[in-house]
Amino acid sequence: MIVHYTRDINSAAGILSSREFSLARVGLNEQAGVLRYLSDFNRLHYTQDLIATFRQALNIMRQTPNLDQKQFFTHTFLAAELRKVAYQNGVSLGGSLARLLGQHSFMTSFSDEAASTFANPANGEIAFEFEENPLVAPRGFHLLFNKVHYAESDKVKKLQADNGDDMTQFMDSVAQESDATFTDILAAYIEKLEKQQLAYTGIIHDLLAALMEENKKGAFTPLDLYTLDETVATVKFIHDYTVEEFTTKFRTETGQKPPTKLEIKQILRQNPDMIQATWIDIRSALIQDVAFKQENEIRAILLPQNKKQFNQQKKQIPLAFDADKLRRIVISPNCADKAEWKAKLEDALFTNRYANVVVE
């Protein structure tokens, strides 16, 4: 069964009359935890970007005769430090994606349960039980309807551990070696980053593999990027938008001219594989701490498919459900007003012409 909890009788009656759930904007305080792993996932791509930058610099240093290596090394180092500061301040693909998801996507929660357990009193005292996913995305949005994967605490600690990219401290320590050259220092740092990258990759791929395995059965959204054309189109729109937003913000922060549309197109053409990185980051919204495992949460997340859906003032969005998939409504045995609520819900079911739905 797919279960949706509601806090009070008025909300429950409103759901029955409207045949809609209200999905809250992801950026609101109550929903912001959905994005808690996004920065950790994005660090994987930031490290990858840093490695590529340093490799290119190292090749130039090794292949260019009469290069002032100290000056070139200093320039590369300072540019990397500026890039790190920008990343830490949210000027990154992950930062741009977080802003898009926070401002323009919406979500609500269900539970994957055989029966209503009311394990978390904060969820409410009324449970709507559906036989499967009752939601259909409105025009202009793509729906993710998936079980949450609960990450084991040891993996979370590794994922969130200090990434150790204090470039100044590390490079100073290498430079103290008597025979160290500037190419040696840079090569050593690249090796350090590559080991870090390998560790992050392993953890994140394990989390995503488990997430995809748990969502293979039932009416859940396929989490392979290329299973549905609609998924590809949605992720491509989000990716293209975040690349443009990030590039514009980064250049503005560093005193450069904003990119032209032609430059954005060139950037996107030069980095076709980065759409996979965006898809990895989006799926981080379906990862949760193992401490919350008893909730058996299913997240319904609406992702925008075009800029027409951008409305930063909209705190909630109504989403219709298929009433034929509603099987029963259960009131918590601890509810002080159970008899009164049961009567009101039965009246709402009759008034709004629901068939074969019982209240318990």
N, C-alpha and C positions, 0 to 999 in steps of 0.2 A: 504493500500500500504506500501511497504518497500522501503525507500528512502536512496540513498547514494549520498552525496554531493562531488563535485570535484571543486578545486580552479581555474583551468585554462583550456583552450581549448586543449593544448598539452597533458595534463594528461587525459582528457576525450577521445581524439582520441586514445591515447595509450591503454586505457581500452578497447575500442571497437575492436582494432586490435588484442590485446593479449587475449581477453576474460578472463582477470584476474584482481583481485584487489591486491594491495600490502598491506600486514599486517605488522605493525611495531612491533618490539620487545617491550614487555611490560615495560621493564626496562629503555627505553629511556625517556628523560625528558618530552616529550609531553604526554607520556602514563603513567607515574609513578603515577598519581593521581588515577589510577585504583586500586592501592593497599592501598589507604589511610585509609580504615577501617580495614585492615587486623590486625594491631597491637591491635586495640580495641577488635576485635573478639577473638584474641589469648589470650588477658588478661583473658578471661573467663576460658580458659584451664589452664593458668598459675596459677590462683587462685585455681582452682580445684586441681592441683598438689600440691600446697602449703598446702591446707587443709589436703590432704591425708598424706603428710609428717608429719605434726604436730599431726594428730590423732594417727599415729603410735607411735610417740615419747611419747605422753600422755599415751597411753596404757602401754608402757614399764615402764614409771615412776610410774604408779599406780600399776602395777602387779609385779614389781621386788623388793623383800625385800632387805634392806641394800644398795640400790642404792645411790650413791652420787648424789643426785638430782641437786645440784647446778652445779656440773661439767657437768652432762649430759645435763642440760638445756642450759648451756653456749655453749656446743658443737653444740646442735641442733639449737640454735639461730644464731651462726656464720655461720653454713652451710646454713641456710635459707637466711642470708644476702648475702652470696656469690652467691647463686642461683638467688637472686633478681638482683644483679648487672649484672650477666651473661644475664639474661632475658632482662634487659634494654639495653644491648649492642648487642642484636640480637641473642644471643645464646639461642635459644628456637625453638620449633617446628614451631612457626609462623615465626621466623627469617629465618629458613631454607627454609620454604615454600616460603617466599618472595623472597629469592635468586633464587629458582628454577623458579618461575613464571616470575621474572624480566629478567632472562637470557635466558630462554628456551621456553617461550610461546609468542604468537603474537596476535595482535588484530587490528580490525578496527571498525568504528562506522557506524551505519545506523540510520534512524529515522522512527518512526511509525506514519505516517501521511496519511490523506485522499488525500492531494494534497501538492505539494511543497510550503512551506510558506516562506522559506529563512529567518526564524526568527533570525538566528545568521549569520551575514555577514561573520564571520571568517570561516565558514564551506565551503564557496565557492559559485560560481554563476551558477554552473551547477548541476542539480539533475537527477540521474538515478532512475526511478521508476520501481520496480519489483512487481509482483502480490503476491509473498511470498518469503520466504528465498531461495535465488538462490545458496547458497554455499554448497559445499560438502567437508568434511575434507579430506586432502590427507592422504596417508598411513602413519601410525606412529603417527597420531595426532587425538585428539578427539575435536569436535567442540561444544562449548557452543554458542548458538545463542538465546539471551534472552533480553527481555525488562529490562531496569534498573528500580529498585524501588527507588523512591525518599523519603528519610527519613525526617520525620517532625523535625523541629529544636529543639523541646523540647526533643525528643528522642536522637538526636545527642548530645545535651548538657549533658544529663544523661550518655550516653555511653562514652563520652570523659571527663567526670568530673574526678577530682583528685581521684584516687582509694584509697587514704588514707591508704596505707599499710606501713606507716612509723613505722616499727616494734620497733625501739629503743624508739621512743617517746611514743608509746602506752604502751609498756611493762613497761617502767619506771613509767608511771602514775599509772598503776595497782599495781606495786611493792610498791608504796608509801602507799598503804593501810596497816594498822598496822598488820592485821592478814592474809595477802595474802601469800600463799605458791607458790612454783614454778609451781605446777600443776594448781593452781588457775589462775596464770598469763597466762599459755599456754591455758587453757580452755577458758578464756575470749577472747584471740586473735582468737582462732578457731571460736568462736561464731560471732565475728566481721566479719571474712572472709566469714562465711556462709551467713550472711545477705547481704554482698556485692555480693556474688556469685548469690544469689537469684534474686537480682535486675538486674544484668547483664543478667542472663538467660532469664528473662521476656522480656527485651528490645530486645535482639537478636532474640529470638523466634518469637516475633511480627514482626520484620523486615523480617525474612525468610518466615513467613506465608504469609505476604503481597506479597513478591517477587514471591512465588510459585503460588499464586492466580492469579496474573497478567499475568502469563505465561502459563495458562492452555489452552487457545485457540490459534488457529493459528499454524504456523509452527515453534513453539519454542521448545527448548530442554527441555525434562522433567527434573525437578530439584529434584525429589525424587531419592535417591541414588540407589535404587534397581529396578527401572523401566526398565533400560537397562543393559544387561550384560556388554556392552562395557564401560558404565559409571563406573560400579564397578571395572572393570579391570584397567581403567585409574586412578581412585582415589586410588586404592590399590598400583599401581606402584608409584604414587606421594607420598603416605603416607610412604611406605617402604623406599623410597629414603630419604625423609626428616627426618625420624627417624634415619637412619644411619648417615646422614650428621650432624644432631644435636648432636647425642651421641658422634660422633668422635670429633666434634668441642668443645663440653663441656669438654670432658676428656682432650683434648689438652690444653684448656684454664686453666684448674685446675691442670696441671702437671701430669696427669695420662696417662697410656698406652692406645692407641686407642683400641676400642673394636674389638674382632675377629668376623668373620662371624657367628660363632656359638652363640656368645653372642647377636648379633643383632637379630638372629632368635628367641632366647629365649625372648628377650624384646618384639618383635612383638607378640609372642604367649601369653605372659603374659598380654598384653594390647590390646585385639581385638577390644574393643569399641572405641579406639582412632582414628580409621579410620573415624568414624562419626565426630569427632572433626576436622579432616583435611577437610572433605567435607563442614562443616560449614564455615571454613576459606576460602576455595576456592570460595564459593558463596558470600563472602563479596565483591568480585570484581564486583558484580552486584548491589551494593548499591551506591547511589549518594545523594548529598545534595538536598533538596527541592528547593533551589535557582536556580537549573538548569533544573527544571521540564519542562519548555517551549521547551526544545530540544527533548523531547520524544525519548530519545536515546535507541537504541538497540545495544548491544555489541556482536560482533563476536570474540570469544577468542579461539585460538587453544592451547590445552593443550598437552604436549608431553606424549606419551604412553610408551616410552622406551628411553634408553640412546643414541641410534643411532641418535636421533633428537637433541641432545645437540650440539649447535654450538654457542659459545659466541661471535664470530666475525660477525655473520650474523645479520644485523640490520633490514632486511625486508625479508619477504617470500611471493612469489606469490601464490595466491589461485584462482583457476578457478571458474567461475560462469556459471550457466545454462542460456545461451542466450535466450532460449525460454520463460523464465520468465520475460524478460525485456519488458515493455509495452510502455514507452515513456521517452523522455529526455526533461527536462524543463530548460530553461535559465531564469535567474532572470530578471524581468522587469527593474531592475536598471542597467543592464549590458550595458556599453557604446558601446560594439562591438557586440551587439546581432545579427544583420543581418549577419555579417561576420561569427560569430561562428555557427549560424544556418546552413549556407551553408556548412561549413566544417564538421559539424556533420552529415548532410544528406549525404554528399559524403562518409564519413567513414562508415556509415550504408550500403550504396549501395556496396562499395568496399568489405566490409567484409561479405556481404550476410546475413544481418539481415532482417527478415521478420516481417511485422506488427508492426514496431516501428516508432513512429512519434516524431518529434522535435517541441517543442512549445516555 
